[in-house]
Amino acid sequence: MSRIPLRPEKAGEDIATMEKPPDWSAIFGGDGSLELEIGCGAGGFALEHCRRDPTIRYLAFEWRKKYAREVAHRAEKHGLTRLKVIEGDARIVVPKIFAPNSLDVIHLQFPDPWWKRAHFKRAILLPDFTKLLLGLLKVGGRFDFRTDVEDRAKQGLAVLEKAGFHNPLGPGVFHPYDPEEAPSTRERRYLVTGQPVYRARLVKLAPGHNAVGS
Ligand SMILES: C[S@@+](CC[C@H](N)C(=O)[O-])C[C@H]1O[C@@H](n2cnc3c(N)ncnc32)[C@H](O)[C@@H]1O
C-alpha cells in the first residue's frame, strides 16, 4: 500500500461513540445488505467487495489507526460512500451499535492468531462473543470466516458451530475456494504462493431448526 498522510481524526468516530443501534437506513441513505467486517487490515476485501456491489452497507472495524485511516481515505477517494471504517475495538463497539437480527453478513478474515497465552483473550471467536454475533445476524444471514492457520481454523469452526451457526457442508467441513469472491489483502498473497487457506461459510437458521448437521 502506498503511503498516505494520516488524517488527524479517528475513522468513524461518530459511529464508534454511539450508545445504541442507529437507524442504518438513515445513515446510509437507503436499504441494502448490512455487512460487518471485524479486522479489515489494509482493506483489500472491503474495498473490492463494496466496489463490486455499491448497494452494500458495509461497516469495517479496524483498531490499528494507520490501517483504519488509510482504508477510510481510499473508500472516500474511490467514491465508496457505503463503506464506513470504524477505528476501534469491534468487541466493544459491535454489541452497542447493532440490534439483534439486523446483520446480513459478518466477515472475519485472517483474524490474529494470538499465539501467546496472555493474549488469547483478545481472540474474536471466543464462545460468548461468537454467540453474540449469531444473535446480531438475521435468519438466513451468513458468516464468512477465512484463515491460513489450520488449528485456529478448526478451533474457530468448532466454536462457530457450537454457538449455533449452521454449516451447510456438514460439521467441521471447510468451504472450497470460490474464485468469484473478492480476496482479502492477506489472501491475495496466499493465492500467489499457493499456501492453504481454510474457509467456512455458515448460516443462521430459524429458531427451532437443528443447527448441527441439519
Ligand atoms: C491478520 S490481520 C488480517 C487483515 C485482513 N482481514 C486481511 O485478511 O488482510 C487482522 C486484523 O484485525 C485487526 N483486529 C484484531 N482484533 C481487532 C478488534 N478487536 N477490533 C478491530 N480490529 C481488530 C488487526 O489490527 C489486524 O489488522
The ligand as an SDF file (V2000), in Angstrom:
LIG
                    3D

 27 29  0  0  0  0  0  0  0  0999 V2000
   -4.0370  -10.5940   10.4210 C   0  0  0  0  0  0  0  0  0  0  0  0
   -4.8510   -9.1100   10.0870 S   0  0  0  0  0  0  0  0  0  0  0  0
   -5.9100   -9.5220    8.6930 C   0  0  0  0  0  0  0  0  0  0  0  0
   -6.4310   -8.2970    7.9790 C   0  0  0  0  0  0  0  0  0  0  0  0
   -7.4180   -8.5490    6.8330 C   0  0  0  0  0  0  0  0  0  0  0  0
   -8.6450   -9.1370    7.3160 N   0  0  0  0  0  0  0  0  0  0  0  0
   -6.8070   -9.4100    5.7520 C   0  0  0  0  0  0  0  0  0  0  0  0
   -7.2440  -10.5540    5.6040 O   0  0  0  0  0  0  0  0  0  0  0  0
   -5.9120   -8.9230    5.0610 O   0  0  0  0  0  0  0  0  0  0  0  0
   -6.0400   -8.9570   11.4190 C   0  0  0  0  0  0  0  0  0  0  0  0
   -6.5090   -7.5360   11.6130 C   0  0  0  0  0  0  0  0  0  0  0  0
   -7.5200   -7.4990   12.6180 O   0  0  0  0  0  0  0  0  0  0  0  0
   -7.3280   -6.3160   13.3920 C   0  0  0  0  0  0  0  0  0  0  0  0
   -8.0180   -6.5600   14.6980 N   0  0  0  0  0  0  0  0  0  0  0  0
   -7.7460   -7.5580   15.5750 C   0  0  0  0  0  0  0  0  0  0  0  0
   -8.5940   -7.5190   16.6190 N   0  0  0  0  0  0  0  0  0  0  0  0
   -9.4260   -6.4600   16.4060 C   0  0  0  0  0  0  0  0  0  0  0  0
  -10.5050   -5.9000   17.1380 C   0  0  0  0  0  0  0  0  0  0  0  0
  -10.9080   -6.4220   18.3110 N   0  0  0  0  0  0  0  0  0  0  0  0
  -11.1500   -4.8260   16.6350 N   0  0  0  0  0  0  0  0  0  0  0  0
  -10.7390   -4.2790   15.4500 C   0  0  0  0  0  0  0  0  0  0  0  0
   -9.7120   -4.7600   14.7080 N   0  0  0  0  0  0  0  0  0  0  0  0
   -9.0610   -5.8460   15.1800 C   0  0  0  0  0  0  0  0  0  0  0  0
   -5.8180   -6.1790   13.4730 C   0  0  0  0  0  0  0  0  0  0  0  0
   -5.3920   -4.8690   13.7830 O   0  0  0  0  0  0  0  0  0  0  0  0
   -5.3970   -6.6050   12.0640 C   0  0  0  0  0  0  0  0  0  0  0  0
   -5.3090   -5.5160   11.1710 O   0  0  0  0  0  0  0  0  0  0  0  0
  1  2  1  0
  2  3  1  0
  2 10  1  0
  3  4  1  0
  4  5  1  0
  5  6  1  0
  5  7  1  0
  7  8  2  0
  7  9  1  0
 10 11  1  0
 11 12  1  0
 11 26  1  0
 12 13  1  0
 13 14  1  0
 13 24  1  0
 14 15  1  0
 14 23  1  0
 15 16  2  0
 16 17  1  0
 17 18  1  0
 17 23  2  0
 18 19  1  0
 18 20  2  0
 20 21  1  0
 21 22  2  0
 22 23  1  0
 24 25  1  0
 24 26  1  0
 26 27  1  0
M  CHG  2   2   1   9  -1
M  END
$$$$
